[in-house]
């Protein structure tokens, strides 16, 4: 049976099916066998001796070649057409996906509009007159201009201050050193918040208030649990003006996270608590603090860039931000044609943890702010119950201005810093820059007025504003220069001085 089946299959495939392909391809091969054509021509010319046969033979060969080329071109065209159709078919599939994505986007827009409508209803329940017309009927801007204010929180601030009567008595005879000592005791023992005792080294307090004289942005950085957020929060209670705390989110990317945004659908401006606090500060002479908690969980130079640039303006009259393109009659009182001038009495405090879950803070931010490292907890100490302090920000800035005049950096140390600038340029390819020199001349005198020493103030500025930049260099390249630089500091400032800089340089060496 097996032998029979084998012979039958051989007859079908070998003798039959295979012979079909052999015959087809054999016939094609015979049709275009040019050497055979040439052999036939030679044999006929040789026998008859008629050279004219060559002409006929050559013409036949040309025709055969033309047919062959035509078949090749036809096959190529057919293949190209087939490929084109296959691509076109794939394009239809891609277009289907594009259409599906577009439909999903339309549904997302519709969902957002529904969300805004619900938000508008909620706002309406708080006292707004939400205009009708969601189902396709456009409401004119003029109608909104005549309605309630599009800035709900800011308008509430206007109402609050319209009925306010000045009752606060400011202590205008207190010094910077007294403020630092009093706040340190207040954090450790006070009647307003007796359930929580916070202990800070006096140096940290002095650094904080001296930094306030230099910039509007302080950066508290260090390990978790050392009281970075608690310090400005407690300071707000100390000034009897609670601190605004904004928890930075990883999704923060632009200025709307700080100021808010205008909703084109509801015709309302979604204000942030930071903007509300800024607006409130414009009515007051208190000291205001705003905390950007975990500020480097998103890129600081993205969401804080505009505010950082505005605060760098030389004149406070230039501290202006555009909230909306134009003004409406119903806008809050302190907005002029949609523009808002930032308060002079607000300072911004960013807290930062440097770990794998956060972004590195850029030099642009560090250069314009003042970093304060809090890497240890202070030991508990005994202190009497300390009352809060009502401090006028004009008095605080007057204290800063007087300290800068009374405690100017000595000419000797100014010259040492100038010489050190040349040394750092030569050995590390870095320069201080005019901004850092200006900050030094503002920070150090105030640090002295807070109870510190000039050499410690210089040590802090050099370590945190200049040596910090060494981390961006090739540490292997500067390793041999570190010991020489430590000796340079000892020779010029003394073995017992500039310890923060020396300890930092020693830590850099351990990174190898």
Buried (B, 14 or more C-beta within 10 A) or exposed (E): EEEEEEEEEEEEEEEEEEEEEEEEEEEEEEEEEEEEBEEBBEEBBEEEEEEEBEEEBEEEBEEBEEEBEEEEEEEEEEEEEEEEEEEEEEEEEEEEEEEEEEEEEEEEEEEEEEEBBEBBEEBBEEEBEBBEEBEEEEBEEEEBBEBBBBBBBBBBBBEEBEEEEEEEEBEEEBBBBBBBBBBBBBBBBBEEBEEEEBBBBBBBBBBBBBBBBBBBBBBBBBBEEBBBBBBBBBBBBBBBBEBBBBEBEEEBEEBEBBBBBBBEBBBBBBBBEBBBBBBBBBBBBBBBBBBBBBBBBBBBBBBBBBBBEBBBEEEEEEBEBEBBEEBBEBBBBBBEEBBBBBBBBBBBBBBBBEEEEBBBBEEEBBBBBBBBBBEEBBEEEEBEEBEBBBBBBEBBBEBBBBBBEEBBBEEEBBEBBEEBBEBBEEBBEBEBBEEBBEBBBBBBBBBBBBBBEBBBBBBBBBBBBBBBBBEEBEBEEBEEBBEEBBEBBBEBBEEEBBBBBBEBBEEBEEEE
